[in-house]
């Protein structure tokens, strides 16, 4: 429901657009990608840990309230390494009943999936980025399509000056696990130097409690 005196950015229609919904951002979804399964809008997530040092920065957030009642636990962590410019994103998810967990990362870069779909190389000009699992398990990467236009209650998102953005060139790198009650993914983002198709070394995969 919507209150008559709530801010304009919370009024009816605001979250009918793909770009304003969780599915249109680099975040998590719990449940199928349907218009009635978005994040809860009137909650605040908690920062559980933040540390900044000479060689790394760590942030861990508890996002559970944004996904209740479909999830009983959602935690996301970011580890930034200053020494090798590596970023690790760790997600730990739990639900009381089998559901669908989805991870998304939007990009206009070209995406080349590895044959085992455990990693991909993103290319834009002469810049390349390796994106892949450093955690064990059977999860795979896939490339998803953004909804076409027109489609009911979803459309292109406006650019900063009212024009149309790069929506037509946008792709979505995804992880999707269906019919599960628990998942944990550690995904590393590692710049690739010229001549290399994979990183020389991978960071360790550790649970958020051990960061």
C-alpha positions as CSV (number, residue, x, y, z in Angstrom):
1,X,0.0,0.0,0.0
2,X,1.0,3.6,-0.4
3,X,0.4,6.5,2.0
4,X,-0.9,9.8,0.6
5,X,1.8,11.8,2.4
6,X,4.8,9.6,1.6
7,X,7.7,11.0,-0.5
8,X,7.3,11.2,-4.3
9,X,10.0,8.6,-4.8
10,X,7.8,6.0,-2.9
11,X,4.5,6.7,-4.6
12,X,2.6,4.3,-6.9
13,X,4.3,3.7,-10.3
14,X,7.8,4.5,-9.1
15,X,8.8,0.8,-8.9
16,X,7.0,-0.3,-12.0
17,X,10.2,0.4,-13.9
18,X,13.0,-2.1,-14.4
19,X,15.7,0.3,-13.4
20,X,14.1,1.1,-10.0
21,X,13.5,-2.5,-9.0
22,X,16.0,-4.9,-7.5
23,X,16.1,-7.0,-10.7
24,X,17.5,-3.9,-12.5
25,X,20.4,-3.5,-10.1
26,X,23.6,-5.4,-9.2
27,X,22.0,-7.1,-6.3
28,X,20.2,-10.2,-5.2
29,X,16.7,-11.5,-5.7
30,X,14.9,-14.1,-3.6
31,X,12.0,-15.8,-5.5
32,X,11.2,-15.6,-9.2
33,X,11.7,-12.4,-11.1
34,X,8.1,-11.2,-10.9
35,X,6.8,-7.7,-10.3
36,X,5.4,-8.8,-6.9
37,X,8.8,-10.1,-5.7
38,X,11.0,-7.1,-5.1
39,X,12.9,-5.9,-2.1
40,X,10.9,-4.6,0.9
41,X,11.0,-0.8,0.5
42,X,10.5,0.4,4.1
43,X,13.3,-1.3,5.9
44,X,16.9,-0.4,6.7
45,X,19.7,-2.9,6.2
46,X,22.5,-3.2,8.8
47,X,26.3,-2.8,8.3
48,X,27.7,-5.6,10.4
49,X,31.4,-4.8,9.8
50,X,33.5,-2.1,8.1
51,X,37.3,-2.1,8.1
52,X,39.7,-0.1,6.1
53,X,43.4,-0.8,6.2
54,X,46.6,-0.2,4.2
55,X,46.2,-3.3,2.0
56,X,42.4,-4.0,2.0
57,X,38.9,-2.8,2.8
58,X,36.1,-5.0,4.1
59,X,32.3,-4.3,4.3
60,X,29.7,-6.9,5.4
61,X,26.0,-6.1,5.4
62,X,22.9,-7.9,6.7
63,X,20.2,-7.6,4.0
64,X,17.8,-10.0,5.5
65,X,15.0,-7.5,6.3
66,X,14.9,-6.4,2.7
67,X,13.9,-10.0,1.6
68,X,11.6,-11.1,4.4
69,X,9.5,-13.3,4.5
70,X,11.0,-15.1,1.4
71,X,14.4,-15.3,3.1
72,X,15.5,-16.0,6.7
73,X,19.1,-14.8,6.1
74,X,20.8,-12.7,3.5
75,X,24.3,-11.4,4.0
76,X,26.6,-9.8,1.5
77,X,30.3,-8.9,1.9
78,X,32.8,-6.9,-0.2
79,X,36.5,-7.4,0.1
80,X,38.7,-4.8,-1.8
81,X,42.4,-5.6,-2.1
82,X,44.6,-2.6,-2.7
83,X,47.6,-4.7,-3.6
84,X,46.3,-6.6,-6.6
85,X,43.1,-4.5,-7.4
86,X,40.9,-7.6,-6.8
87,X,37.3,-7.4,-5.5
88,X,35.5,-10.4,-3.9
89,X,31.8,-10.4,-3.4
90,X,30.5,-13.0,-1.0
91,X,26.8,-13.8,-0.6
92,X,25.3,-16.1,2.0
93,X,21.6,-16.8,1.7
94,X,19.1,-18.9,3.6
95,X,15.3,-19.6,3.3
96,X,12.8,-21.6,5.3
97,X,11.4,-23.3,2.2
98,X,12.9,-24.1,-1.3
99,X,13.1,-20.9,-3.4
100,X,15.1,-19.3,-6.1
101,X,18.2,-17.2,-5.4
102,X,19.5,-14.9,-8.2
103,X,22.6,-12.7,-8.4
104,X,22.9,-10.0,-11.1
105,X,25.6,-7.8,-12.5
106,X,24.7,-5.4,-15.4
107,X,27.3,-4.4,-17.9
108,X,27.7,-3.0,-21.4
109,X,31.0,-5.0,-21.8
110,X,31.2,-8.0,-24.1
111,X,30.8,-11.2,-22.0
112,X,32.7,-14.4,-22.9
113,X,31.6,-17.3,-20.7
114,X,34.1,-20.1,-20.0
115,X,33.0,-23.6,-21.2
116,X,32.3,-24.7,-17.6
117,X,30.4,-21.4,-16.9
118,X,32.3,-21.0,-13.7
119,X,34.0,-17.8,-15.0
120,X,33.7,-15.1,-17.7
121,X,35.8,-12.5,-19.2
122,X,34.3,-9.0,-19.6
123,X,35.8,-6.9,-22.4
124,X,35.4,-3.2,-23.2
125,X,38.0,-1.7,-25.5
126,X,41.4,-2.9,-24.4
127,X,40.2,-3.4,-20.8
128,X,39.4,-6.9,-19.6
129,X,38.0,-8.2,-16.3
130,X,37.9,-11.8,-15.1
131,X,34.8,-12.6,-13.2
132,X,34.4,-16.1,-11.6
133,X,33.7,-18.3,-8.7
134,X,36.4,-18.9,-6.1
135,X,33.9,-20.9,-4.0
136,X,33.1,-24.6,-4.6
137,X,29.7,-25.8,-5.6
138,X,27.6,-26.4,-8.7
139,X,26.5,-22.8,-9.4
140,X,27.0,-21.5,-12.9
141,X,27.1,-18.2,-14.6
142,X,24.7,-17.3,-17.3
143,X,23.9,-14.2,-19.5
144,X,20.4,-12.9,-19.0
145,X,18.4,-10.6,-21.2
146,X,16.8,-7.4,-20.1
147,X,13.0,-7.2,-20.7
148,X,12.2,-5.8,-24.1
149,X,10.1,-2.6,-24.6
150,X,7.2,-2.3,-24.5
151,X,6.4,-4.8,-21.7
152,X,3.8,-4.3,-19.0
153,X,5.1,-2.2,-16.2
154,X,8.7,-2.4,-17.4
155,X,10.5,0.0,-19.8
156,X,13.8,1.6,-20.7
157,X,15.2,3.7,-17.9
158,X,15.9,7.4,-18.5
159,X,19.3,8.9,-18.8
160,X,20.6,11.6,-16.5
161,X,19.2,14.4,-18.7
162,X,16.0,12.6,-19.7
163,X,17.4,10.8,-22.7
164,X,17.6,7.0,-23.2
165,X,20.6,5.3,-21.7
166,X,22.6,2.3,-23.0
167,X,19.7,-0.1,-22.2
168,X,19.8,-1.7,-25.6
169,X,23.5,-2.6,-25.1
170,X,23.1,-3.8,-21.5
171,X,23.6,-7.4,-20.6
172,X,23.2,-9.1,-17.3
173,X,25.6,-11.6,-15.9
174,X,23.7,-13.9,-13.6
175,X,23.9,-16.7,-11.0
176,X,20.6,-18.6,-10.5
177,X,19.9,-21.5,-8.2
178,X,16.4,-22.9,-8.1
179,X,14.7,-25.0,-5.5
180,X,17.2,-24.5,-2.7
181,X,17.1,-23.3,0.9
182,X,20.8,-22.3,1.3
183,X,23.5,-20.9,-1.0
184,X,26.9,-19.3,-0.6
185,X,28.8,-17.7,-3.5
186,X,32.2,-16.1,-3.5
187,X,32.8,-14.3,-6.8
188,X,36.1,-12.5,-7.7
189,X,36.5,-9.6,-10.0
190,X,40.1,-9.5,-11.2
191,X,41.6,-7.2,-13.9
192,X,43.5,-9.1,-16.7
193,X,46.8,-7.8,-18.0
194,X,47.5,-8.1,-21.8
195,X,48.2,-11.6,-22.9
196,X,46.4,-13.4,-20.1
197,X,43.1,-15.2,-20.3
198,X,42.8,-16.0,-16.6
199,X,44.3,-14.7,-13.4
200,X,47.7,-15.9,-12.2
201,X,46.3,-16.6,-8.8
202,X,42.9,-16.5,-7.1
203,X,42.1,-15.2,-3.6
204,X,40.9,-17.7,-1.0
205,X,37.2,-18.3,-0.5
206,X,36.2,-17.9,3.1
207,X,32.8,-17.5,4.9
208,X,32.0,-14.0,6.0
209,X,32.5,-14.9,9.6
210,X,36.2,-15.5,8.8
211,X,36.8,-12.3,6.9
